[in-house]
Amino acid sequence: MYNYTTLPSYFFANFAPKYDKIRSMNEKKLAATALFAVLNNALELEQIENLLEKPKSSELGDIAFPAFSLAKSLHKAPQMIAADIAENIDTTGFEKIVATGPYLNFFLDKTAVANTVINEVLAKENYYADQNIGNARKVTIDMSSPNIAKPFSIGHLRSTVIGDSLANIYQKIGYQPVRINHLGDWGKQFGMLIVAYKLWGDEAAVQAHPIDELLKLYVRINAEAEEKPELDDEARAWFLKLENGDEEALHLWKWFRDESLLEFKRIYDKLGVDFDSYNGEAFYNDKMDEALDLLEEKHLLKSSEGATIVNLEKYDLNPALIKKSDGATLYITRDLAAALYRKRTYDFAKSLYVVGGEQTGHFKQLKAVLTEMGYDWAADIEHVPFGLVTRDGKKLSTRKGNIIRLEPTIDEAVERALAQINSKNPELKDKEIVAHQVGTGAIKFYDLKTDRTNGYDFNLEEMVSFEGETGPYVQYAYARIRSILRKADYKLAAVTLTDIPAEAWEIVKLLQDFGNVIDRAADKYEPSIIAKYAITLAQAFNKYYAHVRILEENASLQERLALANATSIVLKEALRLLGVEAPEEM
């Protein structure tokens, strides 16, 4: 349908050489670079960029530089400094640069910037804003990590979708992500579950509805253990048997694990998330000795009240408990083994742990112990914490049976999306597929638009709404653009833009900033930056659509269609980075 062969060569021949300074440079960096060239090292480039402001009114320009910061070092009034800079600065990429009192105001060259940005997006399509910062180095991402024999709840969603989005973002900037599902398939909870099964379990019932029955057993044993502390002792004893290879304990553990994985994988398929590794805690059971031996060799292990610890006073941290007094290992013992294994296996440039904020202390201890062991790569480990999902303001708890199960939630979201499609566009082809894209996308987008360290209260109706700052709103904006392009029988081609109304200019500036948005999201481990950008871009296009007759037959029709197509390309790519699909029709 489209002619992909001529556009890239046309773009690089006609636009890239002329506007090389503009290409892939956001507006602030363009202004900062021009200022840096005339300030004779009075300020560093980064300092200049941080000082730049957005004027109160677009009539004052696109960017403003306050000259106050230079008054002391240059021994001049800010007004004079601004005037001097205006006389000497290179105006390439700007319509004009003028001094207004103590401010230097930059008016970007709309035609130059728009032609460069739009044609580069059209040339590169989904590769627009790709970077090679990572040089193909690996980034391991410990994500999702549900507990075996427990239902996959909405509480597991955050780690799953944040980790998946970070993997996409880091791949976009040139790293190789390694998605690791560090399953919670070991620990005292399996001792609890084994005790519960032996007391009250029914094999036929578990085989018929494994997760439901195992959840009932888990909730019951925890409730009864509050009244009968001896159940806790039995659970610890069974877990120690499991660690020591007891045949009955291993058989039950493997059965619980296999049944759980079947359910988990079905849910991951619905979410469109996959993994490079399912090595969970149990995988490291025979690898902990290496970590313990290394700690011993480096004389880091100390005894405290019968337990084995690593003293972390110098880091202002509590001691890291490596082994309990009964010889049982803990999370940190396995996490040390996992860190050593991952560094050896993947030689990671970064190792991210997408785990709830309540585990911040644990990861500080992990990094500190690895640092004490002499591993400088401990600095490359990053805990990526996130806030909790609540319901009606209350914390969810598997132990108390107060959870929102994810699979039926996904199914309901898809049903709600399908109902809206049937209401608004009942003749839509493949509407069940589109409903799945919208329903799952709504849940993921709602989670990801929330600042990672904040939590949110679960509200499915708000998530699946086609109005407001939601995934369906952004998806619908994309589908609307694709509909416009189909009606116009649009053919991909380079354009020379001459007509750039204010609404179009806002879109151009957003498209220009896409690479910078991705960089910020990667630096801060914050997918919400991209989600909020997608909302803003969709809103900007809808404003443009409301004010401009895009399909009107006149001389600038192809310019408007090119702008629309470039917007759709970047919207789709922003959604992809969030793990959300973009339906062509809705």
DODRENTI-555363 format. One record per residue (C-alpha): residue number from 1; residue in one letter; chain; x, y, z. Coordinates in nm, 2 decimals, decimal comma. Example, Ala and Ser with C-alpha at 12.3 -4.5 7.8 and 13.67 -1.06 7.14 Angstrom:
     k   r   c     east    north       up
     1   a   A     1,23    -0,45     0,78
     2   s   A     1,37    -0,11     0,71
//
This chain:
     k   r   c     east    north       up
     1   m   A     0,00     0,00     0,00
     2   y   A     0,27     0,25     0,10
     3   n   A     0,58     0,34    -0,08
     4   y   A     0,86     0,29     0,18
     5   t   A     1,15     0,29    -0,06
     6   t   A     1,17     0,66    -0,17
     7   l   A     1,09     0,83     0,16
     8   p   A     1,40     0,77     0,37
     9   s   A     1,64     0,87     0,09
    10   y   A     1,43     1,18     0,01
    11   f   A     1,43     1,28     0,37
    12   f   A     1,80     1,24     0,44
    13   a   A     1,89     1,41     0,11
    14   n   A     1,66     1,71     0,15
    15   f   A     1,60     1,77     0,52
    16   a   A     1,88     1,61     0,72
    17   p   A     2,18     1,81     0,60
    18   k   A     2,00     2,14     0,61
    19   y   A     1,85     2,09     0,96
    20   d   A     2,10     1,86     1,12
    21   k   A     2,10     2,07     1,44
    22   i   A     1,73     2,02     1,47
    23   r   A     1,71     1,65     1,41
    24   s   A     1,66     1,44     1,72
    25   m   A     1,71     1,74     1,94
    26   n   A     1,43     1,86     2,17
    27   e   A     1,35     2,23     2,18
    28   k   A     1,52     2,30     2,51
    29   k   A     1,85     2,13     2,40
    30   l   A     1,84     2,33     2,07
    31   a   A     1,82     2,66     2,26
    32   a   A     2,07     2,55     2,53
    33   t   A     2,32     2,45     2,26
    34   a   A     2,29     2,79     2,09
    35   l   A     2,33     2,97     2,42
    36   f   A     2,63     2,76     2,52
    37   a   A     2,81     2,86     2,20
    38   v   A     2,79     3,23     2,29
    39   l   A     2,83     3,23     2,67
    40   n   A     3,20     3,14     2,67
    41   n   A     3,17     2,87     2,94
    42   a   A     2,99     3,10     3,18
    43   l   A     2,75     2,81     3,24
    44   e   A     2,76     2,44     3,16
    45   l   A     2,53     2,31     2,89
    46   e   A     2,32     2,12     3,15
    47   q   A     2,30     2,43     3,37
    48   i   A     2,17     2,63     3,08
    49   e   A     1,91     2,36     2,99
    50   n   A     1,79     2,35     3,35
    51   l   A     1,74     2,73     3,35
    52   l   A     1,52     2,74     3,04
    53   e   A     1,15     2,81     3,10
    54   k   A     0,83     2,80     2,90
    55   p   A     0,70     3,16     2,86
    56   k   A     0,36     3,24     3,02
    57   s   A     0,22     3,31     2,67
    58   s   A     0,30     3,16     2,33
    59   e   A     0,31     3,52     2,20
    60   l   A     0,64     3,56     2,40
    61   g   A     0,80     3,26     2,23
    62   d   A     0,85     2,89     2,28
    63   i   A     1,14     2,90     2,53
    64   a   A     1,27     3,17     2,76
    65   f   A     1,62     3,21     2,91
    66   p   A     1,63     3,43     3,23
    67   a   A     1,96     3,62     3,23
    68   f   A     1,95     3,69     3,61
    69   s   A     2,19     3,40     3,68
    70   l   A     2,47     3,57     3,48
    71   a   A     2,44     3,92     3,63
    72   k   A     2,69     3,86     3,91
    73   s   A     2,96     3,68     3,70
    74   l   A     2,93     3,92     3,40
    75   h   A     2,88     4,24     3,62
    76   k   A     2,60     4,35     3,40
    77   a   A     2,23     4,41     3,43
    78   p   A     2,02     4,11     3,32
    79   q   A     1,85     4,33     3,05
    80   m   A     2,19     4,42     2,90
    81   i   A     2,30     4,05     2,90
    82   a   A     1,98     3,94     2,72
    83   a   A     2,03     4,21     2,46
    84   d   A     2,40     4,12     2,40
    85   i   A     2,32     3,75     2,36
    86   a   A     2,04     3,83     2,12
    87   e   A     2,28     4,02     1,89
    88   n   A     2,54     3,74     1,88
    89   i   A     2,35     3,41     1,90
    90   d   A     2,31     3,17     1,60
    91   t   A     1,95     3,17     1,50
    92   t   A     1,95     2,84     1,31
    93   g   A     1,64     2,65     1,39
    94   f   A     1,46     2,96     1,51
    95   e   A     1,23     3,21     1,35
    96   k   A     1,38     3,48     1,58
    97   i   A     1,55     3,52     1,91
    98   v   A     1,46     3,85     2,09
    99   a   A     1,55     4,01     2,42
   100   t   A     1,24     4,11     2,63
   101   g   A     1,37     4,28     2,94
   102   p   A     1,58     4,03     3,14
   103   y   A     1,46     3,74     2,93
   104   l   A     1,59     3,60     2,60
   105   n   A     1,29     3,46     2,41
   106   f   A     1,33     3,19     2,15
   107   f   A     1,07     3,15     1,87
   108   l   A     1,14     2,82     1,70
   109   d   A     1,15     2,81     1,32
   110   k   A     0,82     2,63     1,28
   111   t   A     0,86     2,54     0,91
   112   a   A     1,21     2,40     0,96
   113   v   A     1,13     2,21     1,27
   114   a   A     0,80     2,07     1,14
   115   n   A     0,95     1,95     0,81
   116   t   A     1,24     1,79     0,99
   117   v   A     1,03     1,62     1,26
   118   i   A     0,74     1,50     1,04
   119   n   A     0,96     1,37     0,76
   120   e   A     1,19     1,19     1,01
   121   v   A     0,89     1,02     1,17
   122   l   A     0,76     0,92     0,83
   123   a   A     1,10     0,79     0,73
   124   k   A     1,17     0,58     1,04
   125   e   A     0,81     0,49     1,14
   126   n   A     0,82     0,27     1,45
   127   y   A     1,20     0,31     1,47
   128   y   A     1,16     0,68     1,53
   129   a   A     1,34     0,78     1,85
   130   d   A     1,54     0,46     1,86
   131   q   A     1,88     0,50     2,03
   132   n   A     2,18     0,29     2,09
   133   i   A     2,27     0,40     2,45
   134   g   A     2,28     0,04     2,56
   135   n   A     2,52    -0,10     2,30
   136   a   A     2,33    -0,43     2,31
   137   r   A     2,43    -0,48     2,68
   138   k   A     2,18    -0,68     2,89
   139   v   A     1,94    -0,56     3,15
   140   t   A     1,79    -0,82     3,37
   141   i   A     1,44    -0,74     3,50
   142   d   A     1,31    -0,94     3,80
   143   m   A     0,94    -0,89     3,75
   144   s   A     0,59    -1,03     3,82
   145   s   A     0,71    -1,31     4,05
   146   p   A     0,38    -1,44     4,19
   147   n   A     0,37    -1,70     4,47
   148   i   A     0,30    -2,06     4,37
   149   a   A    -0,03    -2,20     4,50
   150   k   A    -0,19    -1,86     4,53
   151   p   A    -0,42    -1,69     4,28
   152   f   A    -0,28    -1,43     4,05
   153   s   A    -0,43    -1,12     4,18
   154   i   A    -0,45    -0,75     4,08
   155   g   A    -0,17    -0,70     4,33
   156   h   A     0,07    -0,89     4,10
   157   l   A    -0,03    -0,67     3,80
   158   r   A     0,20    -0,38     3,89
   159   s   A     0,52    -0,57     3,89
   160   t   A     0,42    -0,75     3,57
   161   v   A     0,32    -0,45     3,36
   162   i   A     0,59    -0,21     3,50
   163   g   A     0,86    -0,47     3,44
   164   d   A     0,73    -0,55     3,09
   165   s   A     0,71    -0,18     2,99
   166   l   A     1,07    -0,11     3,13
   167   a   A     1,19    -0,41     2,91
   168   n   A     1,03    -0,24     2,60
   169   i   A     1,18     0,10     2,70
   170   y   A     1,53    -0,03     2,75
   171   q   A     1,51    -0,23     2,42
   172   k   A     1,41     0,10     2,25
   173   i   A     1,74     0,27     2,37
   174   g   A     1,96    -0,02     2,27
   175   y   A     1,97    -0,27     2,56
   176   q   A     1,88    -0,63     2,55
   177   p   A     1,62    -0,69     2,82
   178   v   A     1,60    -1,02     3,00
   179   r   A     1,26    -1,07     3,16
   180   i   A     1,29    -1,30     3,47
   181   n   A     0,99    -1,43     3,65
   182   h   A     1,14    -1,51     3,99
   183   l   A     0,86    -1,73     4,10
   184   g   A     0,78    -1,74     4,47
   185   d   A     0,80    -2,12     4,48
   186   w   A     1,00    -2,17     4,80
   187   g   A     0,97    -2,06     5,16
   188   k   A     0,78    -2,12     5,48
   189   q   A     0,44    -2,06     5,31
   190   f   A     0,49    -2,40     5,15
   191   g   A     0,53    -2,55     5,49
   192   m   A     0,20    -2,38     5,59
   193   l   A     0,03    -2,52     5,28
   194   i   A     0,16    -2,87     5,32
   195   v   A     0,03    -2,87     5,69
   196   a   A    -0,30    -2,74     5,57
   197   y   A    -0,33    -3,00     5,29
   198   k   A    -0,24    -3,29     5,53
   199   l   A    -0,50    -3,16     5,78
   200   w   A    -0,80    -3,07     5,56
   201   g   A    -0,70    -3,13     5,19
   202   d   A    -0,91    -3,33     4,94
   203   e   A    -0,70    -3,45     4,65
   204   a   A    -1,00    -3,47     4,41
   205   a   A    -1,11    -3,12     4,50
   206   v   A    -0,76    -2,98     4,44
   207   q   A    -0,73    -3,16     4,11
   208   a   A    -1,07    -3,01     4,00
   209   h   A    -1,00    -2,65     4,11
   210   p   A    -0,64    -2,63     4,22
   211   i   A    -0,59    -2,26     4,29
   212   d   A    -0,93    -2,22     4,45
   213   e   A    -0,88    -2,51     4,69
   214   l   A    -0,52    -2,42     4,77
   215   l   A    -0,63    -2,06     4,85
   216   k   A    -0,90    -2,19     5,09
   217   l   A    -0,64    -2,40     5,26
   218   y   A    -0,39    -2,12     5,28
   219   v   A    -0,64    -1,87     5,42
   220   r   A    -0,77    -2,13     5,68
   221   i   A    -0,42    -2,23     5,80
   222   n   A    -0,32    -1,87     5,86
   223   a   A    -0,64    -1,79     6,04
   224   e   A    -0,61    -2,10     6,27
   225   a   A    -0,24    -2,03     6,33
   226   e   A    -0,33    -1,71     6,51
   227   e   A    -0,50    -1,92     6,77
   228   k   A    -0,27    -2,22     6,75
   229   p   A     0,10    -2,12     6,73
   230   e   A     0,20    -2,48     6,71
   231   l   A     0,08    -2,48     6,35
   232   d   A     0,36    -2,23     6,27
   233   d   A     0,61    -2,47     6,42
   234   e   A     0,48    -2,76     6,21
   235   a   A     0,50    -2,54     5,90
   236   r   A     0,86    -2,45     5,97
   237   a   A     0,94    -2,82     6,02
   238   w   A     0,78    -2,91     5,69
   239   f   A     0,97    -2,64     5,50
   240   l   A     1,30    -2,77     5,65
   241   k   A     1,20    -3,11     5,53
   242   l   A     1,14    -2,96     5,18
   243   e   A     1,48    -2,80     5,19
   244   n   A     1,64    -3,13     5,29
   245   g   A     1,48    -3,32     5,00
   246   d   A     1,20    -3,51     5,18
   247   e   A     1,02    -3,71     4,92
   248   e   A     0,66    -3,64     5,03
   249   a   A     0,73    -3,27     5,08
   250   l   A     0,89    -3,25     4,73
   251   h   A     0,60    -3,44     4,57
   252   l   A     0,34    -3,20     4,71
   253   w   A     0,55    -2,89     4,63
   254   k   A     0,59    -3,00     4,27
   255   w   A     0,22    -3,07     4,23
   256   f   A     0,13    -2,72     4,37
   257   r   A     0,39    -2,56     4,15
   258   d   A     0,28    -2,73     3,82
   259   e   A    -0,09    -2,65     3,87
   260   s   A    -0,01    -2,29     3,95
   261   l   A     0,21    -2,24     3,65
   262   l   A    -0,07    -2,35     3,42
   263   e   A    -0,29    -2,08     3,55
   264   f   A    -0,02    -1,81     3,55
   265   k   A     0,07    -1,88     3,19
   266   r   A    -0,29    -1,86     3,07
   267   i   A    -0,31    -1,51     3,24
   268   y   A     0,02    -1,40     3,09
   269   d   A    -0,11    -1,50     2,75
   270   k   A    -0,41    -1,27     2,80
   271   l   A    -0,19    -0,99     2,91
   272   g   A     0,05    -1,04     2,62
   273   v   A     0,35    -1,08     2,85
   274   d   A     0,62    -1,34     2,82
   275   f   A     0,95    -1,42     3,00
   276   d   A     1,30    -1,53     2,92
   277   s   A     1,33    -1,72     3,25
   278   y   A     1,09    -1,88     3,50
   279   n   A     1,37    -1,96     3,74
   280   g   A     1,22    -1,89     4,08
   281   e   A     1,35    -1,92     4,44
   282   a   A     1,36    -2,30     4,42
   283   f   A     1,61    -2,29     4,13
   284   y   A     1,86    -2,14     4,37
   285   n   A     1,82    -2,39     4,64
   286   d   A     2,14    -2,58     4,54
   287   k   A     2,33    -2,26     4,45
   288   m   A     2,31    -2,10     4,80
   289   d   A     2,62    -2,29     4,92
   290   e   A     2,84    -2,10     4,68
   291   a   A     2,71    -1,77     4,83
   292   l   A     2,75    -1,90     5,18
   293   d   A     3,11    -2,02     5,11
   294   l   A     3,20    -1,69     4,96
   295   l   A     3,07    -1,50     5,26
   296   e   A     3,26    -1,74     5,49
   297   e   A     3,58    -1,69     5,29
   298   k   A     3,56    -1,32     5,32
   299   h   A     3,50    -1,35     5,69
   300   l   A     3,16    -1,17     5,67
   301   l   A     2,94    -1,42     5,86
   302   k   A     2,88    -1,35     6,22
   303   s   A     2,68    -1,54     6,48
   304   s   A     2,39    -1,37     6,66
   305   e   A     2,16    -1,55     6,90
   306   g   A     2,22    -1,87     6,71
   307   a   A     2,14    -1,71     6,37
   308   t   A     2,40    -1,63     6,10
   309   i   A     2,42    -1,26     6,00
   310   v   A     2,62    -1,01     5,80
   311   n   A     2,68    -0,69     6,00
   312   l   A     2,58    -0,38     5,80
   313   e   A     2,63    -0,11     6,06
   314   k   A     2,86     0,09     5,83
   315   y   A     2,57     0,12     5,58
   316   d   A     2,33     0,23     5,86
   317   l   A     2,13    -0,09     5,80
   318   n   A     2,01    -0,37     6,02
   319   p   A     2,21    -0,69     6,01
   320   a   A     2,13    -0,91     5,70
   321   l   A     1,99    -1,24     5,84
   322   i   A     2,15    -1,51     5,62
   323   k   A     2,03    -1,82     5,82
   324   k   A     1,79    -1,86     6,10
   325   s   A     1,88    -2,04     6,42
   326   d   A     1,72    -2,36     6,29
   327   g   A     1,94    -2,35     5,98
   328   a   A     1,66    -2,24     5,74
   329   t   A     1,76    -1,99     5,47
   330   l   A     1,58    -1,67     5,39
   331   y   A     1,50    -1,45     5,09
   332   i   A     1,83    -1,27     5,10
   333   t   A     2,03    -1,60     5,09
   334   r   A     1,85    -1,70     4,77
   335   d   A     1,87    -1,34     4,63
   336   l   A     2,25    -1,35     4,68
   337   a   A     2,27    -1,67     4,49
   338   a   A     2,04    -1,53     4,22
   339   a   A     2,25    -1,21     4,18
   340   l   A     2,57    -1,41     4,14
   341   y   A     2,41    -1,65     3,89
   342   r   A     2,26    -1,36     3,69
   343   k   A     2,59    -1,17     3,67
   344   r   A     2,77    -1,48     3,56
   345   t   A     2,50    -1,58     3,31
   346   y   A     2,40    -1,25     3,16
   347   d   A     2,69    -1,01     3,25
   348   f   A     2,42    -0,74     3,30
   349   a   A     2,48    -0,37     3,26
   350   k   A     2,18    -0,32     3,50
   351   s   A     1,98    -0,55     3,72
   352   l   A     1,64    -0,42     3,80
   353   y   A     1,41    -0,57     4,07
   354   v   A     1,05    -0,45     4,01
   355   v   A     0,92    -0,53     4,36
   356   g   A     0,69    -0,34     4,60
   357   g   A     0,81    -0,05     4,80
   358   e   A     0,78    -0,24     5,13
   359   q   A     1,09    -0,44     5,02
   360   t   A     1,32    -0,14     5,00
   361   g   A     1,51    -0,24     5,31
   362   h   A     1,57    -0,59     5,18
   363   f   A     1,73    -0,46     4,86
   364   k   A     1,94    -0,21     5,04
   365   q   A     2,08    -0,50     5,24
   366   l   A     2,13    -0,71     4,93
   367   k   A     2,34    -0,44     4,76
   368   a   A     2,53    -0,38     5,08
   369   v   A     2,62    -0,75     5,13
   370   l   A     2,73    -0,78     4,76
   371   t   A     2,94    -0,46     4,81
   372   e   A     3,10    -0,61     5,12
   373   m   A     3,18    -0,92     4,91
   374   g   A     3,38    -0,70     4,69
   375   y   A     3,15    -0,69     4,38
   376   d   A     3,16    -0,34     4,22
   377   w   A     2,87    -0,45     4,00
   378   a   A     2,64    -0,43     4,31
   379   a   A     2,61    -0,06     4,21
   380   d   A     2,43    -0,17     3,89
   381   i   A     2,15    -0,33     4,09
   382   e   A     1,84    -0,11     4,12
   383   h   A     1,53    -0,17     4,32
   384   v   A     1,23    -0,03     4,13
   385   p   A     0,96     0,00     4,40
   386   f   A     0,60     0,07     4,34
   387   g   A     0,29     0,16     4,55
   388   l   A     0,00    -0,06     4,64
   389   v   A    -0,33    -0,13     4,47
   390   t   A    -0,62    -0,09     4,71
   391   r   A    -0,99    -0,15     4,69
   392   d   A    -1,22     0,11     4,85
   393   g   A    -0,90     0,25     5,01
   394   k   A    -0,82    -0,08     5,19
   395   k   A    -0,51    -0,29     5,15
   396   l   A    -0,55    -0,62     4,97
   397   s   A    -0,43    -0,95     5,14
   398   t   A    -0,41    -1,30     5,01
   399   r   A    -0,36    -1,43     5,36
   400   k   A    -0,69    -1,28     5,47
   401   g   A    -0,87    -1,38     5,14
   402   n   A    -0,92    -1,01     5,05
   403   i   A    -0,80    -1,00     4,69
   404   i   A    -0,91    -0,90     4,34
   405   r   A    -0,83    -1,19     4,11
   406   l   A    -0,68    -1,08     3,78
   407   e   A    -0,82    -1,33     3,53
   408   p   A    -1,19    -1,26     3,60
   409   t   A    -1,10    -0,89     3,61
   410   i   A    -0,95    -0,91     3,26
   411   d   A    -1,25    -1,09     3,14
   412   e   A    -1,49    -0,83     3,28
   413   a   A    -1,28    -0,55     3,13
   414   v   A    -1,31    -0,72     2,79
   415   e   A    -1,68    -0,76     2,83
   416   r   A    -1,72    -0,39     2,92
   417   a   A    -1,52    -0,29     2,61
   418   l   A    -1,73    -0,52     2,39
   419   a   A    -2,05    -0,37     2,53
   420   q   A    -1,92    -0,02     2,44
   421   i   A    -1,82    -0,14     2,09
   422   n   A    -2,16    -0,30     2,03
   423   s   A    -2,32     0,03     2,14
   424   k   A    -2,11     0,26     1,92
   425   n   A    -1,99     0,05     1,63
   426   p   A    -2,18    -0,28     1,62
   427   e   A    -2,07    -0,36     1,26
   428   l   A    -1,70    -0,35     1,35
   429   k   A    -1,51    -0,65     1,21
   430   d   A    -1,32    -0,87     1,46
   431   k   A    -1,48    -0,68     1,74
   432   e   A    -1,40    -0,96     2,00
   433   i   A    -1,03    -0,92     1,92
   434   v   A    -1,06    -0,54     1,94
   435   a   A    -1,25    -0,57     2,27
   436   h   A    -0,96    -0,79     2,41
   437   q   A    -0,71    -0,52     2,30
   438   v   A    -0,91    -0,25     2,46
   439   g   A    -1,00    -0,43     2,78
   440   t   A    -0,65    -0,56     2,86
   441   g   A    -0,50    -0,23     2,74
   442   a   A    -0,73    -0,04     2,97
   443   i   A    -0,61    -0,23     3,28
   444   k   A    -0,25    -0,20     3,19
   445   f   A    -0,26     0,17     3,09
   446   y   A    -0,44     0,27     3,40
   447   d   A    -0,18     0,10     3,61
   448   l   A     0,11     0,25     3,41
   449   k   A    -0,02     0,61     3,40
   450   t   A     0,01     0,62     3,78
   451   d   A     0,34     0,74     3,91
   452   r   A     0,52     0,42     4,00
   453   t   A     0,58     0,50     4,37
   454   n   A     0,22     0,60     4,42
   455   g   A    -0,06     0,35     4,46
   456   y   A    -0,41     0,36     4,32
   457   d   A    -0,76     0,25     4,41
   458   f   A    -0,89    -0,01     4,18
   459   n   A    -1,19     0,11     3,97
   460   l   A    -1,27    -0,10     3,66
   461   e   A    -1,54     0,13     3,53
   462   e   A    -1,30     0,42     3,52
   463   m   A    -1,03     0,21     3,36
   464   v   A    -1,24     0,10     3,06
   465   s   A    -1,39     0,44     3,00
   466   f   A    -1,34     0,59     2,65
   467   e   A    -1,33     0,93     2,81
   468   g   A    -1,07     1,09     3,04
   469   e   A    -0,71     1,00     3,08
   470   t   A    -0,75     0,63     2,99
   471   g   A    -0,60     0,37     2,76
   472   p   A    -0,92     0,35     2,55
   473   y   A    -0,91     0,72     2,50
   474   v   A    -0,56     0,70     2,35
   475   q   A    -0,65     0,39     2,15
   476   y   A    -0,95     0,57     2,01
   477   a   A    -0,74     0,87     1,91
   478   y   A    -0,51     0,64     1,72
   479   a   A    -0,81     0,45     1,55
   480   r   A    -0,97     0,79     1,45
   481   i   A    -0,65     0,89     1,27
   482   r   A    -0,62     0,56     1,09
   483   s   A    -0,99     0,61     0,98
   484   i   A    -0,91     0,95     0,85
   485   l   A    -0,61     0,82     0,65
   486   r   A    -0,82     0,54     0,50
   487   k   A    -1,09     0,78     0,39
   488   a   A    -0,82     0,99     0,22
   489   d   A    -0,66     0,68     0,06
   490   y   A    -0,34     0,82     0,21
   491   k   A    -0,01     0,71     0,05
   492   l   A     0,31     0,75     0,26
   493   a   A     0,53     1,02     0,10
   494   a   A     0,76     1,29     0,21
   495   v   A     0,61     1,64     0,23
   496   t   A     0,71     2,00     0,25
   497   l   A     0,50     2,16     0,51
   498   t   A     0,41     2,53     0,47
   499   d   A     0,08     2,56     0,67
   500   i   A     0,14     2,51     1,04
   501   p   A    -0,15     2,64     1,25
   502   a   A    -0,10     2,67     1,63
   503   e   A    -0,27     2,33     1,69
   504   a   A    -0,04     2,16     1,45
   505   w   A     0,26     2,32     1,61
   506   e   A     0,17     2,18     1,95
   507   i   A     0,17     1,83     1,79
   508   v   A     0,51     1,89     1,62
   509   k   A     0,67     1,99     1,94
   510   l   A     0,54     1,68     2,11
   511   l   A     0,66     1,45     1,83
   512   q   A     1,00     1,62     1,85
   513   d   A     1,02     1,55     2,22
   514   f   A     0,94     1,17     2,20
   515   g   A     1,31     1,06     2,23
   516   n   A     1,36     1,28     2,53
   517   v   A     1,04     1,14     2,69
   518   i   A     1,18     0,78     2,64
   519   d   A     1,52     0,89     2,79
   520   r   A     1,34     1,03     3,10
   521   a   A     1,13     0,72     3,14
   522   a   A     1,44     0,50     3,13
   523   d   A     1,64     0,71     3,36
   524   k   A     1,37     0,72     3,62
   525   y   A     1,24     0,37     3,56
   526   e   A     0,90     0,54     3,52
   527   p   A     0,66     0,42     3,24
   528   s   A     0,41     0,68     3,36
   529   i   A     0,61     0,94     3,18
   530   i   A     0,53     0,77     2,85
   531   a   A     0,17     0,71     2,94
   532   k   A     0,12     1,07     3,03
   533   y   A     0,29     1,17     2,70
   534   a   A     0,05     0,95     2,51
   535   i   A    -0,25     1,11     2,67
   536   t   A    -0,11     1,46     2,60
   537   l   A    -0,04     1,37     2,23
   538   a   A    -0,39     1,22     2,19
   539   q   A    -0,54     1,53     2,34
   540   a   A    -0,33     1,76     2,12
   541   f   A    -0,45     1,57     1,81
   542   n   A    -0,81     1,58     1,92
   543   k   A    -0,78     1,96     1,96
   544   y   A    -0,63     1,98     1,61
   545   y   A    -0,91     1,76     1,47
   546   a   A    -1,17     1,99     1,63
   547   h   A    -1,03     2,31     1,48
   548   v   A    -0,90     2,19     1,14
   549   r   A    -1,09     2,03     0,85
   550   i   A    -0,83     1,76     0,78
   551   l   A    -0,99     1,61     0,48
   552   e   A    -1,08     1,94     0,30
   553   e   A    -0,95     1,92    -0,06
   554   n   A    -0,70     2,20    -0,09
   555   a   A    -0,33     2,26    -0,14
   556   s   A    -0,23     2,17     0,22
   557   l   A    -0,43     1,83     0,23
   558   q   A    -0,11     1,62     0,21
   559   e   A     0,05     1,82     0,48
   560   r   A    -0,24     1,76     0,72
   561   l   A    -0,24     1,39     0,63
   562   a   A     0,13     1,36     0,69
   563   l   A     0,10     1,53     1,03
   564   a   A    -0,19     1,29     1,11
   565   n   A     0,01     0,99     1,00
   566   a   A     0,32     1,09     1,20
   567   t   A     0,10     1,14     1,51
   568   s   A    -0,05     0,79     1,46
   569   i   A     0,30     0,64     1,43
   570   v   A     0,42     0,79     1,75
   571   l   A     0,10     0,72     1,94
   572   k   A     0,12     0,35     1,84
   573   e   A     0,48     0,33     1,94
   574   a   A     0,41     0,50     2,28
   575   l   A     0,14     0,24     2,34
   576   r   A     0,37    -0,04     2,24
   577   l   A     0,63     0,07     2,49
   578   l   A     0,36     0,03     2,75
   579   g   A     0,26    -0,31     2,63
   580   v   A    -0,07    -0,19     2,50
   581   e   A    -0,20    -0,27     2,15
   582   a   A    -0,34    -0,01     1,91
   583   p   A    -0,65    -0,13     1,72
   584   e   A    -0,68     0,01     1,36
   585   e   A    -1,05     0,04     1,41
   586   m   A    -1,27     0,08     1,71
//
